[in-house]
Amino acid sequence: MTLSPTGWRKSARSARHTDCVEVGRVGEGAAVRDSKDRTAGYFDVSAEQWRSFVTALKAGRFDA
């Protein structure tokens, strides 16, 4: 059985913009899609992968 993502949301910091990503819950993990083209699909990651990604963001690993 394939689960469909639910609860799509985007950051409150991007509320006035349309060029951002949205995150939804799929199983125990997360799904990510482009808010400009929701019909293009999404990719999903495990809960562990999502936690690692968020930890890296908070640590500034992707800062320019």
C-alpha positions in Angstrom: 0.0 0.0 0.0 1.4 3.4 -1.0 0.7 6.3 1.4 -0.2 9.7 0.1 1.3 12.8 1.8 -1.0 14.8 4.1 -0.9 18.1 5.9 1.1 20.0 3.3 2.5 23.3 4.6 5.2 25.9 3.9 7.2 28.1 6.1 5.4 31.1 7.6 8.5 33.1 6.5 7.6 32.4 2.9 3.9 33.2 3.2 4.1 36.1 0.7 6.2 34.2 -1.9 5.1 31.5 -4.3 8.6 30.2 -5.1 9.2 27.8 -2.2 8.8 24.2 -1.2 6.0 22.6 0.8 6.5 19.7 3.3 3.9 17.1 4.1 3.8 14.0 6.2 4.0 10.6 4.6 4.1 7.6 7.0 6.8 8.4 9.6 8.8 10.6 7.2 8.3 13.7 5.1 7.4 14.6 1.5 8.7 17.7 -0.3 7.2 19.4 -3.4 7.5 22.6 -5.3 4.8 25.1 -4.4 4.8 26.6 -7.9 4.0 23.2 -9.5 2.3 20.9 -7.1 1.3 18.6 -10.0 4.9 17.8 -10.8 5.1 15.4 -7.9 7.1 15.1 -4.7 10.0 13.2 -3.2 9.8 11.5 0.2 12.4 10.8 2.8 12.5 8.7 6.0 12.1 10.3 9.4 15.8 9.8 10.0 16.7 11.6 6.8 14.4 14.5 7.5 15.8 14.9 11.0 19.3 14.9 9.7 18.4 17.5 7.1 16.7 19.8 9.6 19.6 19.5 12.0 22.0 20.5 9.2 19.8 23.5 8.3 19.8 24.7 11.9 23.6 24.2 12.1 24.1 26.5 9.1 25.6 23.8 6.8 23.8 25.2 3.8 24.5 28.9 4.4 26.3 30.7 1.7 
